[in-house]
Amino acid sequence: MDNWRITVLGDGGVGKTALAVQYMLGCFVETYDPTIEDAYRKQAMVDERMCFIEVIDTAGQEEYATLRDQWIREGQGFVLVYSITSRASFDRLEVFRQSMVRVKGENCTFILVGNKADRQSEREVLKEEGAQYARKLGCEFLETSARTAYNVDRLFSTLIRTLRAKRDGALPNGDAEPMANAPQRQDIPHVKPKKKPQKCVIV
């Protein structure tokens, strides 16, 4: 069984906790209660393969920036979230991306998410702007709604597929590592080829 640790990053109030709770528990958190750090765990089936997923929900407020490196260090894949109703949250994405690059390197695996897609009348960030930024970063992009569960399962399934592909060598620059203390995949033992008998020449 695959084991993955996913860290959710983004500005405060963009719906990071709501996305994690909707995916893990299938319900919507109505009230906003600023998170410092929470972890949610469950087993899920992705492409007919069982996996164990831990989602780390982090604080987006700048006063917790000193903890951000630790949250990133613990993650294998990342969800970079902004709210389509907040231009400021979109503009701050680069702060979180730079933190990922500094801690995990240029080849860290992440997906860009524009949350609160159910609030179209309040939109401040066009969908094409999100898609264009994702193309610049070289990552997948989705708009989601934690309230209606729109694209929430798809979000995490897409990220897990990307992590698996990098681990298995289907994508270049694989950087996903198994979770600490998790059961490791048993590889076929390496058998050294038998040496051919050397020929002796008598002169």
N, C-alpha and C positions, 0 to 999 in steps of 0.2 A: 504494500500500500504506500502510495506517495505521501510525503509529509511536507507541508509548505507553510512558511510564516510570511504573512503579507502585512505590510505597514501602510496605513492610510495617512496621507499628508495633505495639508491644505490650511487655508486661513480659518480663523474661528467663525462659526456660524454657517459654514457652507454645507453642512449635513453629513459630516464624516461618521458621526455616531449613528445617525439615522440609516445610512447605507449599511453599516456593519450589522445593526440590529435587524434591519429588514432581511438581509441575506441569511443571518444566523437563525433568527426566531420567526421570521415571516410576519412581522408587525411593524407599525410605524410609530416612532417616538414623536409625540406632538409637541411637548415642551422642550425648550432649549436649556440644557444644563451644561455649562462649559466643562469639558473633560480634560483631565491632566493625562491620564493613561488608563485605558481599559483593554482587556484581551478577551476575545470571543473564540470559542473552539467548536468545531463540529466535523463530522464525517460527511462527505458528499460524493456523488457519482458524477464524474466528468468524462464524457466519451466512453461510457461503460467501464470505466476504471475507477475504483474506490480510492479516495484520498482523504487525508486528515488535514484540515485547514485551521490555522490559527490567525486571526485578524487582530492586529494591534491598532487600536484607535488612539490617536495622539492629539495633544493640544496644539492649536494653531497660533495661539497668542504669542507675541514676541517675548513676553517675560519668561516663557518656557523654552526659549531657543537653545539654552545651554544643555537641555536634555535631548534635543533633537538628534544629535549625532549618535547617541546611544540607541534611540529608537530605530534609526536607519541602519546602524550596525547589526541589529538583531534581525532585520528583515531580509528576505530573499527576493521578494517582488514587491512593487509599490503601486499604490493608487494615488495619483496626484489629482486632487479635487478642487474645483472652483464652483461657485454658484453662478448660473446664467443671469441671475437677478442682481449681481454685484460686480461692477467693473473693477472695483478695488481688489476683490479676491482673485480675479483673473490677472491683474497686473502684478500681484505678489507671487504668482506661480514660480517665477524665476528664482526667487529666494529659496524655495524648497528644492527646486531642481539643482541649484548650485550646491546645496547641502548634500544631496544624494551623490552628486559627482565627486565631491570632496571626500566623502566617506567610502563610497563603493566603487568609484571609477566611472569612466565614460560609458561602459557597457552594462550598467545596471538595467534591470528589466522593470519597466513600469508602463502604466496605461494612463492616459489623460481622460478625465471625466468632468463633464459639465452637468452638475446636479441641479435639481429643482426644475426639471423640464415641464412639470405640470403647471408652472406659473408663467405661461407665455406672455400674458399681458404686462408682466413686470420685467421682461427680458431687457438686459443691458448689454449682453454679449451675444453677438450673432453666432449661429452654429458654424458658419464658414470660418469665423475667426478662430474658434476652437480647433476645427479641422486643419486650418493653415498652420497653427502653432504646433499641432501634433506632427504634421509633415516636416516642419523645421526640426523637431526633436527626434524624428524617426521612430515614433511610437504609435500604438493604436489609440483611437479616440471614440468615445461614446458620450451621448447625452443620456442622463438617467433621471428617474424620479424615485426617491426613497418613499415618498407618500403613496404612490400608486404601484410601486415595485417595477416600474418600467425599466427594462434593461439591467436590472440589478443582478440577476443570476448570470446574464450574459457577460456582464463586466468581470465577475470573478472567474467564470469559466474560460473566458478569453485569456486572462492573465495566466491561469494555470496551464493552458495549452502552450503558451509562449515559454513559460518556465520549463515545461517538459521537453519542448523542442530544443531548447538550448542545452539542457542537461544531456539529452540523448544525441546531441551533435547534429540535429537537423537544421539548426541555425548557427551562424558563426558566433565566435566570442562568447561561448557559454559561460555564465557566471553564477548559475544557480547551484547552491550547495544544500545537501540534506540538512534537516533540522538537527541540532545537537542532541545526542542520546537517542535519536530515532533509529528504528531498525534499518539497516543498510541493505541495499539490493545485493543479492548474491551473484557475483560474476562467475563466469565459467573459468575454472582454474587454467592458468597459462601453462602449457606443456612445451618444454623446449624441444625443438626438432632434433632427431637423432643425427649424430655426425656420421658422414660417410667414412668408411674405413680408408685410411691413407694407404696409397700404393707405395711399395718399396722397390727401388730400381737398383739392381746389383750390377756393378761395372767390373 
